[in-house]
Amino acid sequence: MSLCGDSERYGADEVKTWYFEVWNEPNLSPGFWSGTQEEYFKLFKYSVNAIKSVNSAYRVGGPGTAGLQGSLN
């Protein structure tokens, strides 16, 4: 996925209706995420800033977690 490419292909009005997910199921460890909770929050912050630098109206959701068990620790 290319955020700028998506903006060009679908148009900003369409992309503004989407939610971008930074990382899928970061609570499944080991496996999908091997960092700490603090590292995830840092990644999330950088990702939000990058997305918003393309268009401040773009939305970021997440994290998309798996089930109720587990943690980011």
N, CA and C of each residue as an Amber inpcrd file, in Angstrom:
protein
   219
   0.8350000  -1.1740000   0.0000000   0.0000000   0.0000000   0.0000000
   0.8800000   1.2370000   0.0000000   0.5180000   2.1700000  -0.8210000
   1.1790000   3.4610000  -0.8640000   0.1410000   4.5310000  -0.5800000
   0.3170000   5.2250000   0.4910000  -0.6770000   6.2250000   0.8820000
  -0.8350000   7.2990000  -0.1820000   0.2770000   7.7790000  -0.7170000
   0.1790000   8.7920000  -1.7730000  -0.4480000   8.1890000  -3.0270000
  -0.0940000   6.9470000  -3.3360000  -0.6790000   6.2680000  -4.4880000
  -2.1720000   6.0530000  -4.3270000  -2.5850000   5.6710000  -3.1210000
  -4.0200000   5.5010000  -2.8570000  -4.7550000   6.8250000  -3.0100000
  -4.1370000   7.8950000  -2.5490000  -4.7570000   9.2140000  -2.6630000
  -4.9480000   9.5920000  -4.1260000  -3.9420000   9.2940000  -4.9340000
  -4.0340000   9.6070000  -6.3650000  -5.0470000   8.6970000  -7.0610000
  -5.0380000   7.4250000  -6.7210000  -5.9080000   6.4640000  -7.4050000
  -7.3840000   6.6420000  -7.0450000  -7.6630000   6.7780000  -5.7460000
  -9.0510000   6.8130000  -5.2830000  -9.5690000   8.2150000  -4.9820000
  -8.6620000   9.1470000  -4.8210000  -9.0370000  10.5170000  -4.4720000
  -9.1200000  10.7020000  -2.9660000  -8.7550000  11.8870000  -2.5240000
  -8.7160000  12.1770000  -1.0890000 -10.0860000  12.0310000  -0.4280000
 -11.1390000  12.3980000  -1.1390000 -12.4740000  12.2860000  -0.5310000
 -12.8090000  10.8430000  -0.1750000 -12.4050000   9.9030000  -1.0110000
 -12.6310000   8.4830000  -0.7140000 -11.7190000   8.0170000   0.4080000
 -10.4460000   8.3370000   0.3130000  -9.4680000   7.8610000   1.3030000
  -9.7950000   8.4060000   2.6950000 -10.3990000   9.5750000   2.7710000
 -10.7910000  10.1430000   4.0750000 -11.8600000   9.3090000   4.7750000
 -12.5100000   8.4160000   4.0570000 -13.5310000   7.5640000   4.6830000
 -12.9270000   6.2960000   5.2740000 -11.6670000   6.0510000   4.9970000
 -10.9870000   4.8410000   5.4720000 -10.3570000   5.0770000   6.8410000
 -10.1040000   3.9730000   7.5530000  -9.2690000   4.0020000   8.7620000
  -8.0060000   3.2160000   8.4520000  -6.8570000   3.8030000   8.7190000
  -5.5940000   3.1170000   8.5310000  -5.2110000   2.4230000   9.8380000
  -4.7720000   1.1950000   9.7260000  -4.3490000   0.4100000  10.8860000
  -2.8280000   0.3420000  10.8730000  -2.2140000   0.6860000  11.9870000
  -0.7620000   0.7340000  12.0610000  -0.1580000  -0.6640000  12.0850000
  -0.7180000  -1.5440000  12.8780000  -0.1510000  -2.8960000  12.9870000
  -1.2820000  -3.8370000  13.3500000  -1.3660000  -4.9610000  12.6610000
  -2.4230000  -5.9300000  12.9320000  -2.0170000  -6.8630000  14.0670000
  -2.8590000  -6.9500000  15.0540000  -2.7040000  -7.8830000  16.1780000
  -1.3470000  -7.7900000  16.8800000  -0.9900000  -6.5970000  17.3640000
   0.2950000  -6.4660000  18.0580000   0.3250000  -7.2040000  19.3900000
  -0.8270000  -7.6460000  19.8620000  -0.8510000  -8.3550000  21.1470000
  -0.5040000  -9.8330000  20.9960000  -0.3090000 -10.3230000  19.7790000
   0.1240000 -11.7110000  19.5810000   1.6430000 -11.7580000  19.5740000
   2.1970000 -12.1440000  20.6870000   3.6430000 -12.1720000  20.8280000
   4.0380000 -13.4450000  21.5520000   5.0410000 -14.1790000  21.0930000
   5.8260000 -13.8380000  19.9020000   5.0290000 -14.1070000  18.6440000
   5.4260000 -13.4720000  17.6150000   4.7390000 -13.6650000  16.3520000
   4.6590000 -12.3940000  15.5570000   3.5260000 -11.6910000  15.6720000
   3.3180000 -10.5210000  14.8400000   4.0500000  -9.2890000  15.3500000
   4.1970000  -9.1700000  16.6430000   4.9020000  -8.0140000  17.2220000
   5.8310000  -8.5030000  18.3060000   7.0950000  -8.1290000  18.2230000
   8.0510000  -8.5900000  19.2330000   8.5890000  -7.4450000  20.0770000
   8.0930000  -6.2320000  19.8450000   8.5490000  -5.0890000  20.6180000
   7.7620000  -4.9170000  21.9020000   8.1250000  -3.8970000  22.6300000
   7.4440000  -3.5730000  23.8820000   6.2370000  -2.6780000  23.5970000
   5.4230000  -2.4880000  24.6160000   4.2800000  -1.5870000  24.4870000
   4.7670000  -0.1750000  24.1770000   5.8170000   0.2490000  24.8480000
   6.3770000   1.5840000  24.6040000   6.8390000   1.7250000  23.1490000
   7.4720000   0.6870000  22.6250000   7.9210000   0.7190000  21.2310000
   6.7360000   0.7680000  20.2600000   5.6680000   0.0480000  20.5950000
   4.4750000   0.0920000  19.7420000   3.8880000   1.4990000  19.7270000
   3.7820000   2.1200000  20.8870000   3.2220000   3.4710000  20.9530000
   4.0870000   4.4540000  20.1580000   5.3940000   4.2560000  20.1840000
   6.2950000   5.0990000  19.3960000   6.0450000   4.8850000  17.9000000
   5.9270000   3.6350000  17.4710000   5.6110000   3.3170000  16.0820000
   4.2740000   3.9300000  15.6880000   3.2820000   3.8150000  16.5640000
   1.9530000   4.3630000  16.2920000   2.0330000   5.8740000  16.0900000
   2.7370000   6.5490000  16.9640000   2.8590000   8.0090000  16.8720000
   3.5280000   8.4130000  15.5660000   4.6270000   7.7480000  15.2080000
   5.3190000   8.0720000  13.9550000   4.4200000   7.7950000  12.7540000
   3.6760000   6.7100000  12.8070000   2.7940000   6.3490000  11.7000000
   1.6700000   7.3640000  11.5290000   1.0580000   7.7600000  12.6470000
  -0.0070000   8.7640000  12.5830000   0.5360000  10.0590000  11.9940000
   1.7020000  10.4820000  12.4360000   2.2910000  11.7150000  11.9160000
   2.5550000  11.6090000  10.4190000   3.0250000  10.4520000   9.9620000
   3.2920000  10.2610000   8.5340000   2.0010000  10.3020000   7.7260000
   0.9750000   9.6240000   8.2040000  -0.3200000   9.6100000   7.5070000
  -0.9060000  11.0170000   7.4640000  -0.8770000  11.6930000   8.5880000
  -1.4410000  13.0400000   8.6580000  -0.6340000  14.0370000   7.8230000
   0.6390000  13.7490000   7.5630000   1.4390000  14.6460000   6.7250000
   0.9870000  14.5920000   5.2670000   0.3520000  13.4990000   4.8670000
  -0.2050000  13.3860000   3.5180000  -1.5220000  14.1380000   3.4330000
  -2.3740000  13.9420000   4.4440000  -3.6610000  14.6370000   4.4990000
  -4.1240000  14.6160000   5.9530000  -4.2830000  15.7720000   6.5350000
  -4.6340000  15.8390000   7.9600000  -6.0120000  15.2740000   8.2630000
  -6.8390000  15.0790000   7.2520000  -8.1760000  14.5160000   7.4620000
  -8.1870000  12.9870000   7.4350000  -7.0750000  12.3670000   7.0550000
  -7.0250000  10.9030000   7.0310000  -7.0820000  10.3710000   8.4500000
  -7.7500000   9.2340000   8.6110000  -8.0090000   8.6850000   9.9480000
  -7.1630000   7.4490000  10.2100000  -6.7950000   7.3070000  11.4670000
  -6.0120000   6.1550000  11.8990000  -6.7740000   5.4640000  13.0160000
  -6.9910000   4.1810000  12.8870000  -7.6570000   3.3990000  13.9190000
  -6.6830000   2.4060000  14.5120000  -7.2150000   1.5650000  15.3680000
  -6.3770000   0.4920000  15.8900000  -5.8920000   0.7500000  17.2810000
  -5.1370000  -0.1690000  17.7870000  -4.6750000  -1.3540000  17.0750000
  -5.7820000  -2.4020000  16.9370000  -5.7060000  -3.1790000  15.8740000
  -6.6130000  -4.3040000  15.6930000  -6.0550000  -5.4870000  16.4520000
  -6.5830000  -5.7510000  17.6220000  -6.0370000  -6.8110000  18.4720000
  -6.7630000  -8.1270000  18.2440000  -6.1190000  -9.1930000  18.6900000
  -6.6810000 -10.5470000  18.5540000  -7.2370000 -10.9780000  19.9020000
  -8.5480000 -11.1760000  19.9490000  -9.1690000 -11.6770000  21.1780000
  -8.9750000 -10.7430000  22.3530000  -9.2230000 -11.2840000  23.5280000
  -9.0810000 -10.5030000  24.7530000  -7.8300000 -10.8590000  25.5350000
  -7.1840000 -11.9430000  25.1760000  -5.9870000 -12.3460000  25.8900000
  -4.7700000 -11.6180000  25.3570000  -3.6750000 -11.7100000  26.0630000
  -2.4220000 -11.1300000  25.6190000  -2.3030000  -9.6680000  25.9730000
  -1.1200000  -9.1370000  25.7340000  -0.8580000  -7.7280000  25.9750000
   0.2800000  -7.3070000  25.0560000   0.5840000  -6.0420000  25.0650000
   1.6930000  -5.5340000  24.2730000   3.0220000  -5.6740000  25.0140000
   2.9880000  -6.2120000  26.2140000   4.2290000  -6.3610000  26.9940000
   4.9550000  -7.6050000  26.5960000
